[in-house]
Amino acid sequence: MPSTSQDPGASYAAAGVDIEAGEEAVERLRPYAEKAGRPEGLGGIGGFAGLFALKIGKYREPVLAASTDGVGTKVAIAQAMDKHDTIGLDLVAMVVDDLVVCGAEPLFLQDYIAVGKLVPEQVATVVKGIAEGCQESGCALLGGETAEHPGLMEAGGYDLSATGVGIVEADAMLRPDRVRPGDVLVAMGSSGLHSNGYSLARHVLLDIGRMALDGHVEEFGHTLGEELLVPTRIYARDCLALAAETGVRTFSHITGGGLARNLERVLPDGVRAVAERGTWTPQPVFNLIASRGRVERAEMEKTFNMGVGMVAVLPPDDVDRALAVLTARHVPAWVLGEVHRTGDAVERVELRGDHPRF
C-alpha cells in the first residue's frame, strides 16, 4: 500500500542511517587524509578505490607485503573517556609495525570504521589520528570506509580496522631462516600497554579494582584513563633505518601473545632465544595490573608486551651500531639476550631471571 502525506513511510534515516552525516564526515576528514599522502597516490579521497602508482622500475624484484589489524577493546577506553584523537595512531602502529618485520616499507593504508550512529566530528577526529600515524610511518592514507550499523552497535560506539600494504626487495626480505646461533636480541621499549591485553586490563582495573578512569594515579603522574590511552609506539621508520645501517636478521613485533610467543614466530628450527628479564623494568601499569588482579607472571607475560614493543635480531658485530642508531632516533633500546642452538632445551624462547623493582 503506498504511503500518504500523513504517513511518509519508512526511510533509511528513520532506520538509523544518516547519509548526509556520512557526507559531512568525509568532508571533515578530507584535509587530514590529504596531508597523509605520498607522490604515488592518485585520485584523492572520494573514489570507489584508492589508487597507488607503483614505480616498478625503482625495484629489481619487488615483493608486496600486506597486514590487517585493529586495536581490540582499547576502543572501549576511548569511548568511555570521549577521547578519540589517539586511537587512530594505535591502529596505524598495529598494521605498519607488522609490515616492517619482514623489512617492508609501508606504502599505503586503508581504514574501516563501523559506528552505531555516525557523528561526523567523532569520525573526523579518529581519522585525524590515523592520518598522523600514516605521516609518522611514511605511508599514504589511501581512503577507507565508514559504515553506520544501527541496531548492531550503540550510539557513540565504534570499532575500527585497517589494511596496509608495503614493499620490499626479494633479496632484502628479513626472514627467520637468516637467524643464526650467536645472534643478539636488541629490545626496543614500548610506550606502555600498546593495543593488546585490554580485556584483562579493563577487567582487573575497572571491574575488580573499581578504579575510575578520571582518577589520578600517583605512579603514572596522570589519570588512569590517560595511561590506558597512551598511543602505541610506531617503530616502522626506526626499523627501516636499522635495516639500512646494520645486518639485522629479522624483527619481532611484540603484540598479543607477549614476548616469548612472538619471538618464537621469527626463529628457525634448530635455535632458541634466551631473554633476560633483569635487563629492563616494565612500566608501572604492568605492576598495577599484576598486583590489583593477582595476575600470575606467566599470565602477564603471555598477555602483555611487558615493556618490550619490538625486538631486532642482529649479528653480534652490529649490536653497538644498532644501539647507536636507535638512541639517535630516541627509541629506548638495550641488549635483551641471545640466540643459541636448541640443544636439549624444550622451550624455543626462555625468559630468565627477574625484573628489577617489579
Backbone hydrogen bonds in HBPLUS format (Angstrom, degrees):
<---DONOR---> <-ACCEPTOR-->    atom                        ^
c    i                          cat <-CA-CA->   ^        H-A-AA   ^      H-
h    n   atom  resd res      DA  || num        DHA   H-A  angle D-A-AA Bond
n    s   type  num  typ     dist DA aas  dist angle  dist       angle   num
A0004-THR N   A0007-ASP O   3.12 MM   3  4.90 120.9  2.48 125.6 133.4     1
A0007-ASP N   A0004-THR O   3.03 MM   3  4.90 129.7  2.29  93.1 107.3     2
A0015-ALA N   A0011-SER O   3.05 MM   4  6.29 136.5  2.25 138.5 150.4     3
A0015-ALA N   A0012-TYR O   3.12 MM   3  5.03 126.4  2.42  91.6 105.9     4
A0017-VAL N   A0012-TYR O   3.01 MM   5  5.52 165.0  2.03 147.1 142.2     5
A0016-GLY N   A0013-ALA O   2.98 MM   3  5.12 152.9  2.05 101.8 110.5     6
A0022-GLY N   A0018-ASP O   3.17 MM   4  6.51 148.1  2.27 143.4 152.3     7
A0023-GLU N   A0019-ILE O   3.01 MM   4  6.38 152.7  2.09 149.6 156.4     8
A0024-GLU N   A0020-GLU O   2.94 MM   4  6.22 152.5  2.02 146.3 154.2     9
A0025-ALA N   A0021-ALA O   2.88 MM   4  6.11 153.4  1.95 145.7 152.9    10
A0026-VAL N   A0022-GLY O   3.09 MM   4  6.39 154.5  2.15 146.0 151.9    11
A0027-GLU N   A0023-GLU O   3.18 MM   4  6.47 157.0  2.23 144.6 150.0    12
A0028-ARG N   A0024-GLU O   2.92 MM   4  6.20 149.2  2.02 148.7 157.8    13
A0029-LEU N   A0025-ALA O   2.96 MM   4  6.18 154.6  2.03 152.6 158.5    14
A0030-ARG N   A0026-VAL O   2.98 MM   4  5.90 130.9  2.23 141.7 153.8    15
A0032-TYR N   A0029-LEU O   3.05 MM   3  5.44 123.5  2.38 109.7 124.0    16
A0033-ALA N   A0029-LEU O   3.07 MM   4  6.34 165.0  2.09 162.3 166.9    17
A0034-GLU N   A0030-ARG O   2.92 MM   4  6.11 156.5  1.98 156.5 163.3    18
A0035-LYS N   A0031-PRO O   3.30 MM   4  6.43 138.4  2.49 133.8 142.3    19
A0035-LYS N   A0032-TYR O   3.21 MM   3  5.34 132.3  2.45  98.2 110.2    20
A0036-ALA N   A0033-ALA O   3.09 MM   3  5.18 130.6  2.34  97.7 111.0    21
A0141-LEU N   A0036-ALA O   2.73 MM 105  5.51 166.2  1.75 160.1 158.5    22
A0041-GLY N   A0038-ARG O   3.00 MM   3  5.56 157.2  2.05 119.3 125.9    23
A0053-ALA N   A0040-GLU O   2.80 MM  13  4.89 170.2  1.81 140.7 139.1    24
A0042-LEU N   A0051-LEU O   2.91 MM   9  5.10 166.7  1.93 136.5 136.5    25
A0056-ILE N   A0054-LEU O   3.03 MM   2  5.76 115.9  2.46 112.5  95.8    26
A0058-LYS N   A0055-LYS O   3.01 MM   3  5.66 158.0  2.06 117.8 124.9    27
A0059-TYR N   A0056-ILE O   2.93 MM   3  5.60 162.7  1.96 122.8 128.0    28
A0170-ALA N   A0061-GLU O   2.92 MM 109  5.65 154.2  1.98 149.2 156.4    29
A0063-VAL N   A0168-VAL O   2.82 MM 105  5.36 146.3  1.93 147.8 158.8    30
A0168-VAL N   A0063-VAL O   2.97 MM 105  5.36 150.8  2.06 147.6 156.9    31
A0065-ALA N   A0166-GLY O   2.87 MM 101  4.96 163.3  1.90 128.7 132.2    32
A0166-GLY N   A0065-ALA O   2.72 MM 101  4.96 161.3  1.75 146.5 152.0    33
A0067-SER N   A0164-GLY O   2.97 MM  97  5.36 151.8  2.05 149.9 155.1    34
A0164-GLY N   A0067-SER O   2.80 MM  97  5.36 160.5  1.84 157.8 163.9    35
A0069-ASP N   A0162-ALA O   3.05 MM  93  5.80 154.2  2.12 158.5 166.5    36
A0162-ALA N   A0069-ASP O   2.96 MM  93  5.80 149.3  2.05 162.6 172.2    37
A0074-LYS N   A0071-VAL O   3.43 MM   3  6.06 159.1  2.47 134.9 137.1    38
A0076-ALA N   A0073-THR O   3.04 MM   3  5.38 145.5  2.16 104.3 113.3    39
A0077-ILE N   A0074-LYS O   3.07 MM   3  5.43 133.4  2.29 105.7 116.9    40
A0078-ALA N   A0074-LYS O   3.31 MM   4  6.75 159.8  2.35 149.3 154.2    41
A0079-GLN N   A0075-VAL O   2.91 MM   4  6.12 157.9  1.96 150.6 156.3    42
A0080-ALA N   A0076-ALA O   2.96 MM   4  6.04 154.4  2.03 138.1 145.4    43
A0081-MET N   A0077-ILE O   2.99 MM   4  6.15 149.6  2.08 148.9 156.3    44
A0082-ASP N   A0078-ALA O   2.91 MM   4  5.76 110.5  2.40 130.6 147.6    45
A0083-LYS N   A0078-ALA O   2.97 MM   5  5.11 158.8  2.01 148.2 153.0    46
A0082-ASP N   A0079-GLN O   3.17 MM   3  4.79 144.9  2.30  91.2 101.7    47
A0089-LEU N   A0086-THR O   3.00 MM   3  5.30 128.1  2.27 104.7 117.9    48
A0090-ASP N   A0086-THR O   3.32 MM   4  6.79 152.2  2.41 148.6 155.8    49
A0091-LEU N   A0087-ILE O   3.13 MM   4  6.45 152.5  2.21 141.3 148.3    50
A0092-VAL N   A0088-GLY O   3.08 MM   4  6.39 165.0  2.11 153.1 155.0    51
A0093-ALA N   A0089-LEU O   3.01 MM   4  6.18 167.0  2.03 152.2 156.1    52
A0094-MET N   A0090-ASP O   3.04 MM   4  6.27 160.9  2.08 154.1 157.9    53
A0095-VAL N   A0091-LEU O   3.34 MM   4  6.60 143.1  2.49 143.6 152.6    54
A0095-VAL N   A0092-VAL O   3.09 MM   3  5.30 129.5  2.36 101.3 114.5    55
A0096-VAL N   A0092-VAL O   2.86 MM   4  6.02 164.5  1.89 174.8 173.2    56
A0097-ASP N   A0093-ALA O   3.08 MM   4  5.63 155.2  2.14 139.1 146.1    57
A0098-ASP N   A0095-VAL O   3.19 MM   3  5.48 144.5  2.32 103.7 113.8    58
A0099-LEU N   A0095-VAL O   3.27 MM   4  6.66 147.4  2.39 142.5 151.6    59
A0100-VAL N   A0096-VAL O   3.15 MM   4  6.48 155.3  2.21 151.8 155.9    60
A0101-VAL N   A0098-ASP O   3.36 MM   3  5.52 150.3  2.46 101.3 109.6    61
A0103-GLY N   A0100-VAL O   2.82 MM   3  4.58 157.2  1.88 102.6 109.5    62
A0174-LEU N   A0102-CYS O   2.90 MM  72  4.45 171.5  1.91 115.4 118.3    63
A0105-GLU N   A0167-ILE O   2.90 MM  62  5.33 160.5  1.94 148.8 142.4    64
A0167-ILE N   A0105-GLU O   2.98 MM  62  5.33 145.8  2.10 132.5 140.0    65
A0107-LEU N   A0165-VAL O   2.74 MM  58  5.73 164.2  1.77 144.8 149.8    66
A0140-ALA N   A0107-LEU O   2.87 MM  33  6.20 168.2  1.89 136.4 136.3    67
A0108-PHE N   A0165-VAL O   3.25 MM  57  5.59 156.6  2.30 146.2 153.1    68
A0165-VAL N   A0108-PHE O   2.91 MM  57  5.59 159.7  1.95 161.3 166.0    69
A0109-LEU N   A0140-ALA O   2.79 MM  31  6.20 142.4  1.93 164.0 175.0    70
A0142-LEU N   A0109-LEU O   2.86 MM  33  5.81 152.9  1.93 154.1 162.9    71
A0110-GLN N   A0163-THR O   2.89 MM  53  5.47 157.3  1.94 154.2 161.4    72
A0163-THR N   A0110-GLN O   2.91 MM  53  5.47 156.0  1.97 156.2 163.0    73
A0111-ASP N   A0143-GLY O   3.32 MM  32  6.84 146.6  2.43 137.9 141.2    74
A0145-GLU N   A0111-ASP O   2.93 MM  34  6.39 139.8  2.10 137.7 150.4    75
A0112-TYR N   A0161-SER O   2.77 MM  49  5.26 150.1  1.86 157.0 152.1    76
A0161-SER N   A0112-TYR O   2.92 MM  49  5.26 150.6  2.01 147.3 156.4    77
A0113-ILE N   A0145-GLU O   2.83 MM  32  6.26 163.0  1.86 159.5 165.3    78
A0147-ALA N   A0113-ILE O   2.85 MM  34  6.30 158.2  1.89 156.7 163.9    79
A0114-ALA N   A0159-ASP O   2.90 MM  45  5.35 163.0  1.92 158.5 163.8    80
A0159-ASP N   A0114-ALA O   2.89 MM  45  5.35 148.2  1.99 148.4 157.6    81
A0115-VAL N   A0147-ALA O   2.85 MM  32  6.23 162.0  1.88 165.3 170.8    82
A0149-HIS N   A0115-VAL O   2.67 MM  34  5.87 166.9  1.68 169.4 174.1    83
A0116-GLY N   A0157-GLY O   2.97 MM  41  5.49 151.5  2.05 155.6 153.4    84
A0122-GLN N   A0119-VAL O   2.95 MM   3  5.41 119.1  2.33 114.3 129.2    85
A0123-VAL N   A0119-VAL O   3.11 MM   4  6.38 164.3  2.14 161.4 166.2    86
A0124-ALA N   A0120-PRO O   2.93 MM   4  6.03 163.0  1.95 151.3 156.6    87
A0125-THR N   A0121-GLU O   2.99 MM   4  6.15 148.3  2.10 142.2 150.3    88
A0126-VAL N   A0122-GLN O   3.04 MM   4  6.37 157.7  2.10 151.4 157.0    89
A0127-VAL N   A0123-VAL O   2.93 MM   4  6.19 167.2  1.94 155.7 158.9    90
A0128-LYS N   A0124-ALA O   2.86 MM   4  6.01 142.5  2.00 139.4 150.0    91
A0129-GLY N   A0125-THR O   3.27 MM   4  6.60 151.3  2.35 143.7 149.0    92
A0129-GLY N   A0126-VAL O   3.09 MM   3  5.35 120.9  2.45 100.6 114.0    93
A0130-ILE N   A0126-VAL O   3.09 MM   4  6.52 150.5  2.18 143.6 152.5    94
A0131-ALA N   A0127-VAL O   2.79 MM   4  6.04 162.6  1.82 155.2 159.0    95
A0132-GLU N   A0128-LYS O   2.99 MM   4  6.23 153.5  2.06 144.0 151.3    96
A0133-GLY N   A0129-GLY O   2.96 MM   4  6.20 153.1  2.04 145.4 152.5    97
A0134-CYS N   A0130-ILE O   2.92 MM   4  6.24 152.6  2.00 149.7 157.5    98
A0135-GLN N   A0131-ALA O   2.94 MM   4  6.23 158.7  1.99 149.7 155.2    99
A0136-GLU N   A0132-GLU O   2.95 MM   4  6.17 155.7  2.01 145.3 152.0   100
A0137-SER N   A0133-GLY O   2.99 MM   4  6.18 144.5  2.12 143.5 152.5   101
A0138-GLY N   A0134-CYS O   2.84 MM   4  5.86 117.2  2.24 141.5 157.0   102
A0139-CYS N   A0134-CYS O   3.01 MM   5  5.06 140.4  2.17 142.9 145.0   103
A0138-GLY N   A0135-GLN O   3.34 MM   3  5.09 147.3  2.45  92.7 102.0   104
A0152-LEU N   A0149-HIS O   3.18 MM   3  5.53 153.6  2.26 122.4 129.7   105
A0153-MET N   A0149-HIS O   3.09 MM   4  5.95 151.2  2.18 174.7 176.2   106
A0157-GLY N   A0154-GLU O   2.94 MM   3  5.27 157.5  2.00 126.7 132.1   107
A0172-ALA N   A0169-GLU O   2.90 MM   3  5.15 153.9  1.97 110.2 118.9   108
A0173-MET N   A0170-ALA O   3.48 MM   3  5.54 169.0  2.50 103.2 106.2   109
A0178-ARG N   A0175-ARG O   3.10 MM   3  5.75 165.4  2.12 120.2 124.1   110
A0179-VAL N   A0176-PRO O   3.00 MM   3  5.61 163.6  2.02 122.4 127.2   111
A0183-ASP N   A0180-ARG O   3.11 MM   3  5.75 157.7  2.16 139.1 140.4   112
A0182-GLY N   A0339-VAL O   2.79 MM 157  5.33 174.5  1.79 140.2 142.0   113
A0339-VAL N   A0183-ASP O   2.86 MM 156  5.22 145.6  1.97 156.4 153.5   114
A0184-VAL N   A0314-LEU O   2.72 MM 130  5.28 163.7  1.75 160.8 163.5   115
A0314-LEU N   A0184-VAL O   2.92 MM 130  5.28 167.5  1.93 153.2 156.4   116
A0185-LEU N   A0337-GLY O   2.88 MM 152  5.02 176.4  1.88 129.0 130.2   117
A0336-LEU N   A0185-LEU O   2.74 MM 151  5.27 158.6  1.79 146.2 152.1   118
A0186-VAL N   A0312-ALA O   2.85 MM 126  5.14 168.7  1.86 156.7 160.4   119
A0312-ALA N   A0186-VAL O   2.85 MM 126  5.14 165.8  1.87 152.5 154.7   120
A0187-ALA N   A0334-TRP O   2.82 MM 147  5.46 149.2  1.91 170.2 170.2   121
A0334-TRP N   A0187-ALA O   3.15 MM 147  5.46 146.4  2.27 138.2 146.5   122
A0188-MET N   A0310-MET O   2.78 MM 122  5.18 145.1  1.90 170.1 164.9   123
A0309-GLY N   A0188-MET O   2.91 MM 121  5.92 149.4  2.01 158.5 168.5   124
A0189-GLY N   A0332-PRO O   2.80 MM 143  5.22 164.9  1.82 146.1 151.2   125
A0190-SER N   A0307-GLY O   2.92 MM 117  4.90 159.1  1.96 112.5 115.7   126
A0201-ALA N   A0197-GLY O   2.96 MM   4  6.20 166.4  1.98 152.8 157.4   127
A0202-ARG N   A0198-TYR O   2.84 MM   4  5.72 165.2  1.86 141.6 145.9   128
A0203-HIS N   A0199-SER O   3.14 MM   4  6.14 154.6  2.20 133.5 140.9   129
A0204-VAL N   A0200-LEU O   2.92 MM   4  6.10 165.1  1.94 156.8 160.0   130
A0205-LEU N   A0201-ALA O   2.91 MM   4  5.95 170.2  1.92 155.3 157.3   131
A0206-LEU N   A0202-ARG O   2.88 MM   4  5.26 148.8  1.98 131.9 142.3   132
A0207-ASP N   A0202-ARG O   3.34 MM   5  6.85 147.7  2.45 148.3 156.5   133
A0208-ILE N   A0203-HIS O   2.89 MM   5  6.28 158.7  1.94 159.4 166.5   134
A0209-GLY N   A0204-VAL O   2.71 MM   5  5.90 150.3  1.80 149.6 160.1   135
A0211-MET N   A0205-LEU O   2.93 MM   6  5.73 165.0  1.95 160.5 161.1   136
A0215-GLY N   A0212-ALA O   3.00 MM   3  5.05 162.5  2.03 108.9 112.8   137
A0225-GLY N   A0213-LEU O   2.71 MM  12  4.32 156.1  1.77 137.7 133.1   138
A0224-LEU N   A0215-GLY O   3.01 MM   9  6.03 144.0  2.15 155.8 161.5   139
A0217-VAL N   A0222-HIS O   2.95 MM   5  5.89 171.5  1.96 142.8 144.1   140
A0220-PHE N   A0217-VAL O   3.00 MM   3  5.47 137.7  2.19 111.3 122.9   141
A0221-GLY N   A0217-VAL O   2.98 MM   4  6.14 151.4  2.06 155.5 164.7   142
A0227-GLU N   A0223-THR O   3.15 MM   4  6.45 153.3  2.22 144.9 151.7   143
A0228-LEU N   A0224-LEU O   2.96 MM   4  6.27 159.9  2.00 155.4 160.9   144
A0229-LEU N   A0225-GLY O   3.06 MM   4  6.23 127.2  2.35 140.0 153.1   145
A0229-LEU N   A0226-GLU O   3.32 MM   3  5.18 139.1  2.50  91.7 102.8   146
A0230-VAL N   A0227-GLU O   3.22 MM   3  5.36 168.9  2.23 108.0 110.3   147
A0238-ASP N   A0235-TYR O   2.98 MM   3  5.18 114.8  2.42 105.0 122.2   148
A0239-CYS N   A0235-TYR O   2.82 MM   4  5.96 161.9  1.85 169.9 176.2   149
A0240-LEU N   A0236-ALA O   3.01 MM   4  6.29 159.2  2.06 151.6 157.7   150
A0241-ALA N   A0237-ARG O   2.95 MM   4  6.08 152.8  2.03 141.0 148.2   151
A0242-LEU N   A0238-ASP O   2.97 MM   4  6.21 152.0  2.05 142.9 150.9   152
A0243-ALA N   A0239-CYS O   2.87 MM   4  6.13 156.2  1.93 149.7 156.0   153
A0244-ALA N   A0240-LEU O   3.00 MM   4  6.18 142.1  2.14 140.3 150.1   154
A0245-GLU N   A0241-ALA O   3.12 MM   4  6.30 137.3  2.31 141.9 152.1   155
A0246-THR N   A0242-LEU O   2.93 MM   4  5.80 127.6  2.21 150.5 159.9   156
A0249-ARG N   A0313-VAL O   2.73 MM  64  5.50 160.2  1.77 162.6 169.2   157
A0313-VAL N   A0250-THR O   2.97 MM  63  5.52 166.8  1.99 165.8 163.5   158
A0252-SER N   A0311-VAL O   2.79 MM  59  5.08 140.3  1.95 145.1 154.8   159
A0311-VAL N   A0252-SER O   2.92 MM  59  5.08 146.5  2.03 137.4 147.9   160
A0254-ILE N   A0309-GLY O   3.01 MM  55  5.02 156.4  2.07 125.7 130.5   161
A0258-GLY N   A0255-THR O   3.01 MM   3  5.82 156.3  2.07 146.9 149.9   162
A0262-ASN N   A0258-GLY O   3.21 MM   4  6.22 156.2  2.27 148.9 155.7   163
A0263-LEU N   A0259-LEU O   2.96 MM   4  5.99 155.3  2.03 150.8 157.7   164
A0264-GLU N   A0260-ALA O   3.03 MM   4  6.16 156.1  2.09 147.2 153.6   165
A0266-VAL N   A0263-LEU O   3.05 MM   3  5.66 157.4  2.10 116.7 123.1   166
A0267-LEU N   A0264-GLU O   3.31 MM   3  5.34 168.9  2.33 111.0 110.7   167
A0342-THR N   A0270-GLY O   2.94 MM  72  5.13 153.6  2.01 120.7 118.9   168
A0272-ARG N   A0340-HIS O   2.75 MM  68  5.30 152.5  1.82 149.7 155.4   169
A0340-HIS N   A0272-ARG O   2.74 MM  68  5.30 166.2  1.75 161.5 166.3   170
A0273-ALA N   A0348-ARG O   2.87 MM  75  6.35 155.6  1.93 154.2 157.6   171
A0350-GLU N   A0273-ALA O   2.84 MM  77  6.30 161.3  1.88 159.2 164.9   172
A0274-VAL N   A0338-GLU O   2.85 MM  64  5.50 167.3  1.87 167.9 171.8   173
A0338-GLU N   A0274-VAL O   3.00 MM  64  5.50 140.5  2.16 148.3 155.5   174
A0275-ALA N   A0350-GLU O   2.84 MM  75  6.17 165.0  1.86 166.8 172.0   175
A0352-ARG N   A0275-ALA O   2.85 MM  77  6.21 166.1  1.86 166.6 170.7   176
A0276-GLU N   A0336-LEU O   2.91 MM  60  5.91 171.8  1.91 167.6 165.8   177
A0279-THR N   A0276-GLU O   3.22 MM   3  5.87 168.1  2.24 118.7 120.8   178
A0277-ARG N   A0352-ARG O   2.82 MM  75  5.84 164.4  1.84 161.1 165.4   179
A0280-TRP N   A0277-ARG O   3.34 MM   3  6.27 177.0  2.34 127.8 128.0   180
A0286-PHE N   A0283-GLN O   3.06 MM   3  5.92 144.3  2.20 126.0 132.7   181
A0288-LEU N   A0284-PRO O   2.92 MM   4  6.17 154.3  1.98 155.2 162.9   182
A0289-ILE N   A0285-VAL O   3.11 MM   4  6.32 159.1  2.16 143.6 148.0   183
A0290-ALA N   A0286-PHE O   2.99 MM   4  6.19 167.0  2.01 149.5 153.4   184
A0291-SER N   A0287-ASN O   2.91 MM   4  6.01 161.0  1.95 148.8 153.7   185
A0292-ARG N   A0288-LEU O   2.91 MM   4  5.88 167.3  1.93 150.0 154.3   186
A0293-GLY N   A0289-ILE O   3.05 MM   4  5.86 155.9  2.11 143.6 150.0   187
A0294-ARG N   A0290-ALA O   2.93 MM   4  5.36 109.5  2.44 126.8 140.0   188
A0295-VAL N   A0290-ALA O   2.98 MM   5  4.64 140.7  2.14 124.7 135.0   189
A0299-GLU N   A0296-GLU O   3.04 MM   3  5.33 120.8  2.40 103.4 117.9   190
A0300-MET N   A0296-GLU O   2.97 MM   4  6.32 157.0  2.02 154.7 162.1   191
A0301-GLU N   A0297-ARG O   2.88 MM   4  6.08 164.3  1.91 157.6 161.4   192
A0302-LYS N   A0298-ALA O   3.16 MM   4  6.28 130.9  2.41 136.1 146.8   193
A0303-THR N   A0300-MET O   3.20 MM   3  5.25 152.1  2.29 101.0 109.4   194
A0304-PHE N   A0300-MET O   2.93 MM   4  5.84 172.0  1.93 162.1 162.8   195
A0308-VAL N   A0305-ASN O   3.14 MM   3  5.44 169.7  2.16 116.5 119.7   196
A0318-ASP N   A0315-PRO O   2.99 MM   3  5.59 158.5  2.04 121.5 128.2   197
A0319-VAL N   A0316-PRO O   3.29 MM   3  5.55 169.6  2.30 112.7 115.8   198
A0322-ALA N   A0318-ASP O   2.92 MM   4  6.09 157.6  1.97 151.6 158.6   199
A0323-LEU N   A0319-VAL O   2.94 MM   4  6.20 163.7  1.96 159.4 162.5   200
A0324-ALA N   A0320-ASP O   3.02 MM   4  6.22 151.9  2.10 144.1 152.0   201
A0325-VAL N   A0321-ARG O   2.90 MM   4  6.16 159.1  1.95 153.1 158.3   202
A0326-LEU N   A0322-ALA O   3.00 MM   4  6.22 168.8  2.02 155.4 157.8   203
A0327-THR N   A0323-LEU O   2.92 MM   4  5.96 157.1  1.97 143.3 150.3   204
A0328-ALA N   A0324-ALA O   2.98 MM   4  6.10 159.5  2.02 146.9 152.2   205
A0329-ARG N   A0325-VAL O   3.16 MM   4  6.39 131.2  2.41 135.9 148.7   206
A0329-ARG N   A0326-LEU O   3.08 MM   3  4.99 130.6  2.33  92.7 106.5   207
A0331-VAL N   A0326-LEU O   2.90 MM   5  5.16 170.0  1.91 150.7 149.6   208
A0330-HIS N   A0327-THR O   2.99 MM   3  4.97 160.6  2.02 107.9 111.0   209
A0345-ALA N   A0342-THR O   3.21 MM   3  5.87 147.7  2.32 142.1 141.4   210
